[in-house]
Amino acid sequence: MGLFFIRSASLQIGTNRYSMDDGFFFEFEIPFYDSEELKSVSFKIHNLSEATRKSIVKNLPIILNAGYEDDVGVIFVGIINGASAQLNDTEWIVEISATAILQEWLNTEINKTYMPGADAENILMDLLNIFGVEVGRFELKTNRVYPRGRVCSGKMKDLLKKIVTEECGSRMLVRDNRIVINDPDAAVYSGVLLTPYTGLLASQGDNSEILVMTPDETQSTKEEKDEKGETIKIKCLLNHRIGAGDIIRVQSRARNGIYQVVSGVHRGSPDGEWCTELEIRPAG
């Protein structure tokens, strides 16, 4: 990825599509984290007509694609929770809040009973198939068997979380409108290399990373901190390929190694930040 590529993004709301290439000015902030919780995101769109402003209402689908001129990908797919318009001097700004589109499905109430001898893999696949939810990856760390059967009663997200994380020692992520289930120590995706030449950005002078620690750990060496699994915050050019759970390689003056993405945020504005901030920890 070059450091001077032209920014490109489009925002689809309902059947209307707004593109930066056509002069539309909008900003976004899309967080992601290693969790089954659904992310809430925010957008700001400038100078829409009154009719268009009024057409942006709750429950409309919203899709963000962003990146660079020759490398654009999906950043977010969801539904609008709410929208408000404010006049700032002579400029109208519409602020939109949205949530990943799986919210309604994950809040569905379920009441099913599975026969003795059923295992977690078959139970989970049955639950996921009820509404045809797309599964990005399905690799349980432990496939628990239920000799007396299993009663599944309650909200879908609570049932999935209990079976996947508590009973099978695995991880569940909601990512790109898909469910990902796998070993917490395994990569969701891999292959991204971050260096100053591929988008790694410096912050606080020449330092491209910040070590996150507690006060009593400030005297520890970098090697000791890595072994304890503290997280590091780094920043790169906007990269739609990076998400929670990814295994990436980081090469900088201070660090050269393999890391797992814990959390982050994609931020974009036509004349402001166009970056991905990451919190990472040593992998393996």
Backbone as CSV, one residue per row, in Angstrom:
resi,resn,N_x,N_y,N_z,CA_x,CA_y,CA_z,C_x,C_y,C_z
1,MET,0.851,-1.181,0.000,0.000,0.000,0.000,0.889,1.234,0.000
2,GLY,0.732,2.108,-0.943,1.532,3.312,-1.004,1.067,4.320,0.015
3,LEU,1.991,5.252,0.381,1.687,6.226,1.402,0.911,7.417,0.865
4,PHE,0.784,7.546,-0.439,0.154,8.733,-1.004,-1.003,8.371,-1.922
5,PHE,-1.629,7.237,-1.677,-2.772,6.846,-2.489,-3.946,7.772,-2.220
6,ILE,-4.793,7.908,-3.211,-5.959,8.781,-3.109,-7.038,8.101,-2.263
7,ARG,-7.567,8.819,-1.278,-8.612,8.270,-0.423,-9.890,8.043,-1.228
8,SER,-10.579,6.962,-0.877,-11.830,6.657,-1.567,-12.785,5.997,-0.585
9,ALA,-14.061,6.404,-0.633,-15.061,5.791,0.252,-16.449,6.056,-0.298
10,SER,-17.358,5.156,0.004,-18.770,5.352,-0.342,-19.623,4.901,0.825
11,LEU,-20.734,5.591,1.003,-21.665,5.290,2.082,-23.037,5.068,1.472
12,GLN,-23.554,3.852,1.623,-24.879,3.541,1.101,-25.877,3.539,2.247
13,ILE,-26.932,4.354,2.110,-27.995,4.436,3.115,-29.308,4.115,2.410
14,GLY,-29.904,3.000,2.763,-31.087,2.551,2.025,-30.693,2.286,0.585
15,THR,-31.356,2.935,-0.346,-31.037,2.763,-1.770,-30.164,3.890,-2.303
16,ASN,-29.808,4.846,-1.447,-28.986,5.979,-1.886,-27.512,5.727,-1.579
17,ARG,-26.673,6.121,-2.529,-25.237,5.930,-2.369,-24.529,7.278,-2.455
18,TYR,-23.672,7.532,-1.451,-22.929,8.781,-1.392,-21.440,8.456,-1.494
19,SER,-20.752,9.053,-2.451,-19.356,8.737,-2.690,-18.480,9.971,-2.532
20,MET,-17.342,9.786,-1.886,-16.376,10.873,-1.800,-15.849,11.252,-3.174
21,ASP,-15.839,10.288,-4.077,-15.368,10.559,-5.436,-16.265,11.577,-6.135
22,ASP,-17.530,11.663,-5.677,-18.477,12.612,-6.281,-18.594,13.899,-5.478
23,GLY,-17.710,14.063,-4.498,-17.694,15.306,-3.740,-18.456,15.291,-2.437
24,PHE,-19.069,14.165,-2.072,-19.784,14.120,-0.804,-18.773,14.077,0.348
25,PHE,-19.052,14.859,1.384,-18.160,14.963,2.528,-18.787,14.236,3.708
26,PHE,-18.192,13.107,4.093,-18.676,12.416,5.286,-17.502,11.862,6.080
27,GLU,-17.743,11.692,7.386,-16.730,11.202,8.306,-17.258,9.950,8.997
28,PHE,-16.345,9.075,9.428,-16.779,7.852,10.108,-15.790,7.455,11.189
29,GLU,-16.317,6.706,12.152,-15.503,6.115,13.215,-16.067,4.729,13.496
30,ILE,-15.296,3.690,13.140,-15.771,2.303,13.209,-14.875,1.499,14.150
31,PRO,-15.293,1.282,15.392,-14.484,0.482,16.317,-14.643,-1.016,16.060
32,PHE,-13.659,-1.784,16.456,-13.763,-3.247,16.416,-12.963,-3.802,17.583
33,TYR,-13.383,-4.975,18.084,-12.726,-5.543,19.248,-12.958,-7.043,19.277
34,ASP,-12.102,-7.714,20.068,-12.139,-9.172,20.188,-13.252,-9.554,21.160
35,SER,-14.487,-9.545,20.651,-15.650,-9.783,21.511,-16.829,-10.194,20.654
36,GLU,-17.793,-10.848,21.296,-19.024,-11.189,20.586,-19.999,-10.013,20.580
37,GLU,-19.691,-8.957,21.322,-20.581,-7.807,21.398,-20.632,-7.074,20.051
38,LEU,-21.802,-6.552,19.728,-21.981,-5.810,18.490,-21.473,-4.385,18.661
39,LYS,-20.797,-3.896,17.641,-20.245,-2.548,17.741,-21.272,-1.501,17.317
40,SER,-21.228,-0.362,18.013,-22.003,0.803,17.614,-21.052,1.791,16.962
41,VAL,-21.458,2.366,15.863,-20.568,3.227,15.091,-21.234,4.572,14.850
42,SER,-20.439,5.534,14.364,-20.978,6.870,14.119,-20.498,7.403,12.773
43,PHE,-21.361,8.173,12.147,-21.062,8.831,10.878,-21.511,10.288,10.952
44,LYS,-20.849,11.139,10.175,-21.290,12.515,9.985,-21.280,12.817,8.490
45,ILE,-22.406,13.313,7.990,-22.505,13.666,6.577,-22.810,15.161,6.485
46,HIS,-22.087,15.845,5.626,-22.201,17.297,5.518,-23.015,17.711,4.291
47,ASN,-23.818,18.767,4.477,-24.472,19.483,3.382,-25.398,18.646,2.516
48,LEU,-26.206,17.799,3.139,-27.250,17.100,2.400,-28.466,18.015,2.257
49,SER,-29.242,17.789,1.223,-30.459,18.578,1.036,-31.463,18.259,2.142
50,GLU,-32.446,19.139,2.322,-33.441,18.923,3.365,-34.209,17.625,3.142
51,ALA,-34.580,17.356,1.897,-35.324,16.125,1.594,-34.493,14.893,1.920
52,THR,-33.211,14.933,1.599,-32.341,13.790,1.878,-32.140,13.621,3.370
53,ARG,-31.965,14.746,4.077,-31.797,14.661,5.536,-33.004,13.983,6.182
54,LYS,-34.185,14.350,5.746,-35.403,13.792,6.335,-35.615,12.323,5.958
55,SER,-34.969,11.877,4.884,-35.149,10.493,4.426,-34.298,9.504,5.222
56,ILE,-33.344,10.008,6.001,-32.454,9.133,6.775,-33.120,8.849,8.115
57,VAL,-33.664,7.643,8.253,-34.458,7.297,9.430,-33.994,5.970,10.031
58,LYS,-34.501,5.681,11.198,-34.150,4.465,11.927,-34.480,3.221,11.114
59,ASN,-33.612,2.210,11.254,-33.755,0.873,10.662,-33.392,0.793,9.181
60,LEU,-32.964,1.897,8.569,-32.457,1.802,7.205,-31.106,1.090,7.219
61,PRO,-30.837,0.231,6.228,-29.510,-0.379,6.144,-28.459,0.661,5.781
62,ILE,-27.244,0.473,6.289,-26.144,1.382,5.992,-24.875,0.571,5.775
63,ILE,-24.164,0.862,4.698,-22.958,0.108,4.326,-21.839,1.096,4.025
64,LEU,-20.674,0.886,4.630,-19.511,1.723,4.371,-18.426,0.915,3.683
65,ASN,-17.957,1.406,2.543,-16.773,0.879,1.869,-15.722,1.975,1.902
66,ALA,-14.501,1.634,2.258,-13.463,2.665,2.349,-12.089,2.068,2.095
67,GLY,-11.176,2.935,1.706,-9.803,2.534,1.449,-9.120,3.578,0.596
68,TYR,-8.525,3.091,-0.499,-7.811,3.967,-1.415,-8.279,3.687,-2.839
69,GLU,-7.856,4.514,-3.744,-8.375,4.496,-5.111,-8.445,3.093,-5.710
70,ASP,-7.410,2.294,-5.499,-7.369,0.953,-6.095,-7.515,-0.161,-5.065
71,ASP,-7.919,0.182,-3.858,-8.012,-0.826,-2.799,-9.094,-0.428,-1.799
72,VAL,-10.346,-0.682,-2.151,-11.489,-0.330,-1.310,-12.165,-1.613,-0.834
73,GLY,-12.571,-1.644,0.434,-13.245,-2.826,0.957,-14.302,-2.463,1.974
74,VAL,-15.106,-3.448,2.351,-16.192,-3.227,3.303,-15.627,-2.990,4.695
75,ILE,-16.050,-1.884,5.312,-15.669,-1.556,6.681,-16.804,-1.860,7.647
76,PHE,-18.047,-1.645,7.196,-19.180,-1.814,8.109,-20.451,-2.109,7.331
77,VAL,-21.278,-3.023,7.885,-22.621,-3.304,7.380,-23.555,-3.300,8.585
78,GLY,-24.584,-2.455,8.554,-25.455,-2.394,9.716,-26.780,-1.709,9.439
79,ILE,-27.448,-1.329,10.524,-28.718,-0.614,10.422,-28.632,0.651,11.277
80,ILE,-29.385,1.670,10.872,-29.361,2.946,11.570,-30.180,2.870,12.859
81,ASN,-29.569,3.313,13.961,-30.289,3.411,15.233,-30.983,4.755,15.363
82,GLY,-30.339,5.785,14.848,-30.903,7.116,14.962,-30.101,8.108,14.139
83,ALA,-30.734,9.231,13.797,-30.068,10.274,13.019,-30.600,11.629,13.441
84,SER,-29.715,12.607,13.478,-30.120,13.965,13.821,-29.353,14.952,12.949
85,ALA,-29.991,16.054,12.622,-29.377,17.086,11.775,-29.218,18.370,12.577
86,GLN,-28.042,18.986,12.451,-27.776,20.231,13.146,-27.167,21.230,12.172
87,LEU,-27.523,22.496,12.349,-26.984,23.567,11.514,-25.782,24.168,12.222
88,ASN,-24.619,24.043,11.605,-23.374,24.579,12.151,-22.950,25.745,11.273
89,ASP,-23.206,26.974,11.737,-23.043,28.172,10.905,-23.970,28.051,9.698
90,THR,-23.409,27.868,8.518,-24.244,27.722,7.315,-24.243,26.288,6.794
91,GLU,-23.679,25.376,7.564,-23.510,23.999,7.092,-24.383,23.042,7.897
92,TRP,-25.163,22.224,7.188,-25.962,21.184,7.827,-25.099,19.931,7.997
93,ILE,-25.125,19.353,9.198,-24.386,18.123,9.478,-25.362,17.094,10.033
94,VAL,-25.443,15.959,9.364,-26.287,14.855,9.829,-25.407,13.864,10.585
95,GLU,-25.748,13.605,11.842,-25.029,12.623,12.649,-25.858,11.347,12.721
96,ILE,-25.219,10.238,12.416,-25.894,8.940,12.358,-25.226,7.973,13.322
97,SER,-26.020,7.250,14.092,-25.510,6.136,14.883,-26.083,4.847,14.295
98,ALA,-25.266,3.813,14.270,-25.700,2.549,13.652,-25.090,1.370,14.406
99,THR,-25.706,0.208,14.234,-25.233,-1.024,14.864,-25.162,-2.124,13.815
100,ALA,-24.206,-3.039,14.012,-24.059,-4.165,13.091,-25.397,-4.850,12.868
101,ILE,-25.651,-5.283,11.659,-26.975,-5.729,11.233,-27.451,-6.999,11.926
102,LEU,-26.553,-7.703,12.608,-26.947,-8.941,13.280,-27.656,-8.693,14.607
103,GLN,-27.804,-7.427,15.003,-28.373,-7.129,16.313,-29.742,-7.768,16.523
104,GLU,-30.638,-7.589,15.556,-32.004,-8.110,15.705,-31.988,-9.622,15.848
105,TRP,-31.150,-10.293,15.032,-31.073,-11.747,15.096,-30.522,-12.217,16.437
106,LEU,-29.480,-11.559,16.942,-28.861,-11.987,18.185,-29.756,-11.749,19.398
107,ASN,-30.720,-10.859,19.277,-31.647,-10.605,20.380,-32.903,-11.484,20.318
108,THR,-32.976,-12.362,19.326,-34.127,-13.256,19.194,-34.194,-14.237,20.369
109,GLU,-35.386,-14.467,20.866,-35.594,-15.434,21.946,-35.683,-16.847,21.365
110,ILE,-34.960,-17.770,21.977,-34.910,-19.163,21.519,-35.362,-20.083,22.656
111,ASN,-36.065,-21.154,22.304,-36.456,-22.163,23.289,-36.431,-23.527,22.602
112,LYS,-35.287,-24.208,22.704,-35.122,-25.513,22.054,-34.456,-26.483,23.024
113,THR,-34.799,-27.744,22.887,-34.202,-28.789,23.709,-33.529,-29.811,22.808
114,TYR,-32.283,-30.160,23.141,-31.513,-31.106,22.336,-31.359,-32.421,23.103
115,MET,-31.400,-33.523,22.381,-31.428,-34.865,22.949,-30.112,-35.222,23.636
116,PRO,-30.150,-36.190,24.584,-28.921,-36.666,25.227,-27.898,-37.121,24.175
117,GLY,-26.633,-36.802,24.433,-25.567,-37.157,23.504,-25.271,-36.081,22.476
118,ALA,-26.080,-35.036,22.429,-25.822,-33.947,21.472,-24.512,-33.256,21.832
119,ASP,-23.791,-32.774,20.817,-22.551,-32.055,21.092,-22.702,-30.583,20.710
120,ALA,-21.762,-29.788,21.192,-21.839,-28.330,21.015,-21.796,-27.936,19.541
121,GLU,-20.985,-28.614,18.753,-20.860,-28.259,17.344,-22.207,-28.352,16.627
122,ASN,-22.932,-29.455,16.829,-24.221,-29.625,16.157,-25.281,-28.673,16.703
123,ILE,-25.235,-28.424,18.013,-26.196,-27.488,18.603,-25.971,-26.086,18.047
124,LEU,-24.717,-25.653,18.020,-24.402,-24.311,17.518,-24.766,-24.159,16.049
125,MET,-24.447,-25.153,15.251,-24.773,-25.068,13.824,-26.281,-24.995,13.616
126,ASP,-27.032,-25.726,14.440,-28.490,-25.665,14.342,-28.995,-24.269,14.692
127,LEU,-28.468,-23.693,15.765,-28.878,-22.346,16.168,-28.512,-21.318,15.105
128,LEU,-27.320,-21.436,14.552,-26.866,-20.486,13.533,-27.663,-20.620,12.239
129,ASN,-28.123,-21.824,11.964,-28.859,-22.054,10.712,-30.334,-21.666,10.788
130,ILE,-30.833,-21.417,11.993,-32.253,-21.075,12.134,-32.608,-19.881,11.264
131,PHE,-31.711,-18.881,11.250,-31.975,-17.684,10.468,-30.999,-17.525,9.305
132,GLY,-30.242,-18.566,9.013,-29.340,-18.523,7.870,-28.201,-17.533,8.022
133,VAL,-27.708,-17.348,9.249,-26.605,-16.416,9.478,-25.329,-16.960,8.854
134,GLU,-24.576,-16.077,8.205,-23.338,-16.495,7.555,-22.261,-16.736,8.605
135,VAL,-21.572,-17.863,8.499,-20.501,-18.215,9.420,-19.179,-18.050,8.699
136,GLY,-18.335,-17.149,9.219,-17.049,-16.914,8.581,-16.043,-18.005,8.878
137,ARG,-16.063,-18.517,10.102,-15.174,-19.613,10.499,-15.811,-20.325,11.674
138,PHE,-15.678,-21.655,11.703,-16.282,-22.427,12.789,-15.290,-23.500,13.218
139,GLU,-14.518,-23.185,14.285,-13.500,-24.111,14.777,-13.486,-24.053,16.300
140,LEU,-14.277,-24.914,16.936,-14.323,-24.940,18.400,-13.015,-25.479,18.973
141,LYS,-12.546,-24.855,20.043,-11.352,-25.366,20.719,-11.657,-26.706,21.370
142,THR,-12.851,-26.808,21.995,-13.317,-28.055,22.609,-14.766,-28.276,22.210
143,ASN,-15.071,-29.437,21.662,-16.438,-29.754,21.270,-17.099,-30.544,22.401
144,ARG,-17.772,-29.832,23.275,-18.355,-30.468,24.455,-19.546,-31.353,24.090
145,VAL,-19.640,-32.500,24.735,-20.775,-33.415,24.569,-21.671,-33.295,25.800
146,TYR,-22.993,-33.318,25.568,-23.960,-33.177,26.653,-24.684,-34.518,26.853
147,PRO,-24.200,-35.362,27.787,-24.796,-36.697,27.989,-26.284,-36.639,28.324
148,ARG,-26.710,-35.585,29.008,-28.122,-35.468,29.397,-28.901,-34.521,28.480
149,GLY,-28.287,-34.122,27.382,-28.933,-33.185,26.482,-28.666,-31.745,26.901
150,ARG,-29.239,-30.827,26.162,-28.993,-29.402,26.446,-30.259,-28.595,26.160
151,VAL,-30.724,-27.839,27.161,-31.855,-26.942,26.977,-31.311,-25.568,26.601
152,CYS,-31.785,-25.009,25.501,-31.371,-23.685,25.051,-32.570,-22.754,25.119
153,SER,-32.596,-21.930,26.153,-33.722,-21.028,26.355,-33.200,-19.643,26.727
154,GLY,-33.586,-18.631,25.964,-33.137,-17.271,26.230,-32.763,-16.561,24.946
155,LYS,-32.062,-15.427,25.081,-31.636,-14.674,23.912,-30.529,-15.418,23.177
156,MET,-30.584,-15.364,21.856,-29.611,-16.065,21.035,-28.180,-15.707,21.413
157,LYS,-27.885,-14.398,21.576,-26.512,-13.994,21.850,-26.021,-14.537,23.193
158,ASP,-26.930,-14.625,24.193,-26.534,-15.154,25.499,-26.254,-16.644,25.425
159,LEU,-27.085,-17.365,24.669,-26.888,-18.806,24.511,-25.589,-19.107,23.774
160,LEU,-25.356,-18.384,22.677,-24.134,-18.604,21.907,-22.900,-18.304,22.748
161,LYS,-22.948,-17.194,23.484,-21.805,-16.814,24.309,-21.506,-17.879,25.357
162,LYS,-22.546,-18.390,26.013,-22.344,-19.380,27.073,-21.760,-20.673,26.514
163,ILE,-22.330,-21.159,25.395,-21.843,-22.424,24.830,-20.429,-22.249,24.271
164,VAL,-20.230,-21.194,23.475,-18.942,-21.007,22.794,-17.833,-20.694,23.782
165,THR,-18.028,-19.684,24.633,-16.930,-19.220,25.486,-16.805,-19.999,26.791
166,GLU,-17.922,-20.187,27.502,-17.846,-20.823,28.813,-17.745,-22.336,28.733
167,GLU,-18.488,-22.957,27.818,-18.553,-24.417,27.790,-17.568,-25.046,26.816
168,CYS,-17.109,-24.265,25.831,-16.182,-24.823,24.839,-14.837,-24.092,24.789
169,GLY,-14.651,-23.110,25.667,-13.370,-22.417,25.746,-12.942,-21.760,24.457
170,SER,-13.903,-21.305,23.674,-13.599,-20.736,22.364,-13.958,-19.254,22.322
171,ARG,-13.753,-18.643,21.167,-14.039,-17.225,20.985,-15.107,-17.068,19.914
172,MET,-15.982,-16.072,20.127,-16.967,-15.736,19.102,-16.854,-14.261,18.770
173,LEU,-16.728,-13.948,17.496,-16.653,-12.577,17.021,-17.793,-12.312,16.071
174,VAL,-18.294,-11.079,16.082,-19.235,-10.618,15.066,-18.433,-9.705,14.152
175,ARG,-18.192,-10.154,12.933,-17.276,-9.432,12.050,-17.801,-9.428,10.615
176,ASP,-17.876,-8.215,10.044,-18.325,-8.075,8.652,-19.638,-8.801,8.406
177,ASN,-20.562,-8.674,9.355,-21.890,-9.282,9.229,-21.836,-10.806,9.226
178,ARG,-20.799,-11.349,9.831,-20.649,-12.797,9.932,-20.294,-13.173,11.368
179,ILE,-20.555,-14.432,11.704,-20.139,-14.973,12.995,-18.841,-15.749,12.787
180,VAL,-17.863,-15.478,13.633,-16.592,-16.204,13.596,-16.417,-16.902,14.940
181,ILE,-16.213,-18.223,14.918,-15.986,-19.004,16.129,-14.671,-19.755,15.968
182,ASN,-13.749,-19.555,16.904,-12.478,-20.279,16.819,-11.739,-20.244,18.149
183,ASP,-10.550,-20.843,18.163,-9.684,-20.874,19.339,-9.248,-19.437,19.652
184,PRO,-9.333,-18.994,20.911,-8.948,-17.625,21.249,-7.505,-17.294,20.904
185,ASP,-6.650,-18.310,20.848,-5.235,-18.070,20.557,-4.909,-18.182,19.073
186,ALA,-5.891,-18.514,18.261,-5.643,-18.680,16.827,-5.992,-17.411,16.072
187,ALA,-5.415,-17.273,14.894,-5.696,-16.112,14.056,-7.060,-16.247,13.397
188,VAL,-7.730,-15.123,13.230,-8.938,-15.102,12.422,-8.547,-15.009,10.958
189,TYR,-7.701,-14.079,10.647,-7.093,-13.950,9.337,-5.632,-13.588,9.564
190,SER,-4.813,-13.636,8.539,-3.414,-13.284,8.700,-2.863,-12.779,7.378
191,GLY,-1.594,-12.357,7.413,-0.933,-11.974,6.171,-0.629,-10.501,6.041
192,VAL,-1.085,-9.647,6.988,-0.820,-8.214,6.892,0.552,-7.913,7.482
193,LEU,1.354,-7.183,6.749,2.670,-6.740,7.196,2.626,-5.225,7.352
194,LEU,2.933,-4.729,8.550,2.954,-3.292,8.795,4.380,-2.833,9.032
195,THR,4.869,-1.992,8.151,6.171,-1.338,8.275,5.973,0.132,7.913
196,PRO,6.961,0.982,8.159,6.829,2.379,7.724,6.603,2.511,6.222
197,TYR,6.947,1.465,5.443,6.781,1.518,3.990,5.427,0.976,3.531
198,THR,4.728,0.268,4.422,3.418,-0.281,4.050,2.277,0.342,4.846
199,GLY,2.557,1.459,5.524,1.469,2.172,6.167,1.592,2.407,7.650
200,LEU,2.604,1.834,8.330,2.766,2.058,9.754,3.122,3.520,9.978
201,LEU,2.355,4.198,10.829,2.541,5.629,11.047,3.236,5.899,12.374
202,ALA,4.089,6.912,12.368,4.759,7.320,13.598,3.836,8.208,14.407
203,SER,3.951,8.127,15.709,3.201,9.007,16.599,4.105,9.416,17.747
204,GLN,3.820,10.547,18.350,4.639,11.068,19.438,6.101,11.148,19.014
205,GLY,6.365,11.986,18.045,7.715,12.119,17.527,8.048,11.009,16.575
206,ASP,9.144,10.305,16.863,9.570,9.221,15.973,9.089,7.865,16.454
207,ASN,8.332,7.831,17.533,7.896,6.550,18.077,6.566,6.156,17.474
208,SER,6.457,4.954,16.898,5.238,4.524,16.218,4.359,3.652,17.097
209,GLU,4.682,3.563,18.394,3.899,2.683,19.246,3.891,3.182,20.683
210,ILE,2.861,2.803,21.415,2.735,3.151,22.830,2.457,1.870,23.581
211,LEU,3.273,1.565,24.600,3.050,0.363,25.392,2.027,0.663,26.472
212,VAL,1.001,-0.154,26.572,-0.055,0.046,27.557,0.254,-0.820,28.769
213,MET,0.371,-0.196,29.957,0.766,-0.957,31.139,0.154,-0.320,32.380
214,THR,0.283,-1.010,33.504,-0.150,-0.453,34.770,1.031,0.253,35.418
215,PRO,0.809,1.180,36.373,1.898,1.967,36.938,3.020,1.143,37.554
216,ASP,2.703,0.014,38.209,3.739,-0.758,38.881,4.577,-1.584,37.918
217,GLU,4.252,-1.516,36.617,5.011,-2.290,35.633,5.932,-1.409,34.804
218,THR,6.038,-0.131,35.149,6.798,0.793,34.315,8.291,0.496,34.314
219,GLN,8.793,-0.248,35.307,10.216,-0.544,35.369,10.581,-1.849,34.665
220,SER,9.595,-2.581,34.171,9.862,-3.849,33.500,10.541,-3.609,32.163
221,THR,11.332,-4.595,31.729,11.954,-4.489,30.409,10.925,-4.780,29.334
222,LYS,11.243,-4.415,28.102,10.317,-4.670,26.988,10.072,-6.163,26.834
223,GLU,11.126,-6.983,27.012,10.962,-8.424,26.876,10.024,-8.976,27.945
224,GLU,10.168,-8.475,29.178,9.303,-8.933,30.266,7.859,-8.542,30.019
225,LYS,7.655,-7.334,29.481,6.303,-6.876,29.182,5.672,-7.718,28.087
226,ASP,6.468,-8.078,27.080,5.955,-8.909,26.002,5.525,-10.263,26.532
227,GLU,6.338,-10.843,27.422,6.026,-12.154,27.963,4.742,-12.112,28.795
228,LYS,4.480,-11.005,29.460,3.265,-10.874,30.260,2.035,-10.623,29.398
229,GLY,2.258,-10.247,28.156,1.128,-10.071,27.261,0.496,-8.700,27.287
230,GLU,1.239,-7.662,27.759,0.679,-6.321,27.694,0.414,-5.949,26.242
231,THR,-0.486,-5.025,26.057,-0.827,-4.627,24.701,-0.083,-3.363,24.291
232,ILE,0.070,-3.213,22.993,0.758,-2.073,22.402,-0.225,-1.373,21.479
233,LYS,-0.202,-0.066,21.472,-1.040,0.700,20.558,-0.194,1.229,19.411
234,ILE,-0.639,0.931,18.191,0.035,1.429,17.001,-0.995,2.023,16.048
235,LYS,-0.511,2.688,15.032,-1.385,3.392,14.107,-0.858,3.206,12.697
236,CYS,-1.779,2.967,11.753,-1.372,2.791,10.362,-2.367,3.492,9.447
237,LEU,-2.017,3.578,8.171,-2.965,4.064,7.193,-4.210,3.187,7.212
238,LEU,-5.357,3.751,6.865,-6.613,2.998,6.871,-6.439,1.675,6.131
239,ASN,-6.769,0.586,6.804,-6.593,-0.743,6.217,-7.844,-1.569,6.503
240,HIS,-8.704,-1.713,5.487,-9.977,-2.425,5.671,-9.789,-3.908,5.909
241,ARG,-8.590,-4.429,5.689,-8.352,-5.867,5.848,-8.114,-6.265,7.307
242,ILE,-7.819,-5.314,8.157,-7.455,-5.628,9.541,-8.688,-5.590,10.439
243,GLY,-8.827,-6.624,11.267,-9.931,-6.677,12.212,-9.514,-7.406,13.473
244,ALA,-10.410,-7.474,14.442,-10.126,-8.141,15.712,-9.788,-9.608,15.493
245,GLY,-8.778,-10.088,16.207,-8.368,-11.482,16.118,-7.308,-11.757,15.071
246,ASP,-7.029,-10.799,14.202,-6.039,-11.005,13.150,-4.638,-11.193,13.724
247,ILE,-3.854,-11.967,13.024,-2.432,-12.076,13.300,-1.697,-11.252,12.249
248,ILE,-0.893,-10.287,12.690,-0.167,-9.420,11.773,1.309,-9.394,12.154
249,ARG,2.148,-9.002,11.203,3.567,-8.799,11.486,3.839,-7.302,11.525
250,VAL,4.559,-6.872,12.558,4.925,-5.469,12.698,6.441,-5.351,12.666
251,GLN,6.930,-4.483,11.813,8.372,-4.227,11.717,8.602,-2.725,11.812
252,SER,9.286,-2.303,12.877,9.609,-0.894,13.047,10.987,-0.799,13.698
253,ARG,11.427,0.417,13.991,12.733,0.580,14.626,12.773,-0.099,15.983
254,ALA,11.651,-0.089,16.690,11.620,-0.619,18.053,11.145,-2.057,18.145
255,ARG,10.500,-2.570,17.078,9.811,-3.846,17.240,9.773,-4.623,15.931
256,ASN,9.963,-5.940,16.052,9.888,-6.813,14.882,9.324,-8.149,15.358
257,GLY,8.037,-8.399,15.057,7.450,-9.637,15.552,6.043,-9.863,15.046
258,ILE,5.451,-10.948,15.562,4.105,-11.342,15.184,3.165,-10.980,16.333
259,TYR,2.038,-10.325,15.983,1.114,-9.837,16.993,-0.323,-10.175,16.628
260,GLN,-1.151,-10.237,17.661,-2.582,-10.453,17.458,-3.335,-9.163,17.763
261,VAL,-4.293,-8.839,16.902,-5.080,-7.628,17.077,-6.148,-7.861,18.147
262,VAL,-6.143,-7.036,19.186,-7.129,-7.120,20.253,-8.324,-6.222,19.939
263,SER,-8.033,-5.005,19.523,-9.102,-4.059,19.216,-8.548,-2.960,18.319
264,GLY,-9.425,-2.072,17.900,-8.974,-0.968,17.062,-10.134,-0.114,16.618
265,VAL,-9.828,0.839,15.760,-10.862,1.710,15.212,-10.403,2.220,13.852
266,HIS,-11.318,2.197,12.884,-11.077,2.812,11.577,-11.652,4.224,11.635
267,ARG,-10.840,5.233,11.300,-11.305,6.615,11.288,-11.072,7.217,9.912
268,GLY,-12.067,7.965,9.428,-11.922,8.562,8.111,-12.606,9.896,7.974
269,SER,-11.918,10.824,7.311,-12.458,12.130,6.969,-11.732,12.589,5.713
270,PRO,-12.417,13.191,4.751,-11.760,13.602,3.505,-10.550,14.498,3.708
271,ASP,-10.601,15.385,4.730,-9.485,16.300,4.941,-8.861,16.157,6.326
272,GLY,-9.183,15.045,7.015,-8.617,14.803,8.343,-7.931,13.453,8.395
273,GLU,-8.170,12.713,9.482,-7.519,11.408,9.638,-8.078,10.389,8.659
274,TRP,-7.210,9.503,8.220,-7.595,8.376,7.364,-6.706,7.226,7.813
275,CYS,-7.119,6.607,8.916,-6.185,5.698,9.572,-6.913,4.559,10.273
276,THR,-6.122,3.575,10.692,-6.596,2.484,11.538,-5.707,2.445,12.765
277,GLU,-6.304,2.631,13.936,-5.569,2.536,15.191,-5.766,1.138,15.759
278,LEU,-4.688,0.531,16.236,-4.732,-0.857,16.676,-4.184,-1.018,18.083
279,GLU,-4.800,-1.914,18.841,-4.232,-2.390,20.087,-3.860,-3.847,19.853
280,ILE,-2.584,-4.165,20.018,-2.095,-5.499,19.684,-1.333,-6.098,20.854
281,ARG,-1.172,-7.430,20.817,-0.373,-8.108,21.837,0.471,-9.172,21.156
282,PRO,1.596,-9.566,21.750,2.436,-10.600,21.136,1.645,-11.879,20.919
283,ALA,1.800,-12.491,19.762,1.096,-13.731,19.435,1.938,-14.926,19.847
284,GLY,1.267,-15.988,20.186,1.963,-17.221,20.513,2.328,-17.307,21.981
